[in-house]
Amino acid sequence: DVLFLVHAKPKDAAQEKVWKQLVDGELASPDTWEVSLSSGKDKRGTFERLIAKNRLGGLALLRNLRLMQKAEVPRRTIAEAIDAMRTDRILPYR
């Protein structure tokens, strides 16, 4: 709706392609834990896959510890992910 209201003009062909996909309802969903769990996928499998691919951000990892524990993600997997993440921007402030 915003694109139509402001009569936006794309800056290049790549942006024009993305906007066309958005308008046509063909834009692919991102691979995030929110999208996967909202679509009804297995919680444990989702978290294990995203951790293995290093696609789960540090803050998302910390905020979802209880959910991962309830989904029975192995403690070792969670511990390794926490050890591997950068905490210098998260923990001192949150």
N, C-alpha and C positions, 0 to 999 in steps of 0.2 A: 504494500500500500504506500509506503514511504517513497519508493522509487517513482510511483505514478504521481504522487502529490507534489513532489519537488521537481519533476521532469528532469531527473538526473541524466547526465551524459557520461558514458563510460570513457575512461582515459585511454584504454587500449583494447585490443581484440580479446585478450584473456579475461579482462574484467567484463566485457560484453558477454562472453560465453557464460561466465558464472551468473551474471544477472539474468540471462535468458533461462538458465536452469532453475534459478530461484523463482522466477515468474511462472514457469511451466510446472513447478512442483516436482522437479526431477533432481534437485540438489541432494547429493548423498549425505547421510547422517554421519557425524564424526564417530570414531571408534573410542568411546569413553565409557566409563563404568555406569554413568547415569543412563545413557542410551541403551546399553546392553541389559541392564536390570529392568528398565522400564518396558522393554520389549518382551520380558518374561524369560530371559536366558538364565541358566544355572549360575547362582551367585558364586559358588566356589570356583567353578570353571572360568568364570569371567575374571575374577580377581587373580587367579593363578596365571591366566593367559596375559593379562595386562602387566603383571609384575615381571613375567618372563620376557616380555617384549620391551620392558622398561618404558611403558606407556602410561603408568600411573604416577602422577605428580606427588611430590613430597607432602603437600598439605592434604591432598585427597587420601594418601596413605594413612596419615595420622588421624584424620577425621573418621575413617572407616575401619579402625582397628576392631571395634566391637562387632561390627557387621561381618568382618572377616572371621572373627572368632566364632560367631554364631553359625557361619556357613562352613565351619570346620576346615578352613584353610590351614595347612600345617604351620605350626609355630616357627619351624625352621625357615620356611619360605618368607614369612613375615619378618623375621629377625634379619635375614639376609637382605631383604629389601630396605629395611630401616638402616642397616649398616652401609648400604650402597648409596643412599640418598644424601643430598646436600642439605644439611640442617642449619647452615650458617645464616640463611635468610629467613628461616621459619621460627626456630625455637627461641631465639633471644627476644622476639617481638610478640609471640603468641603465647 
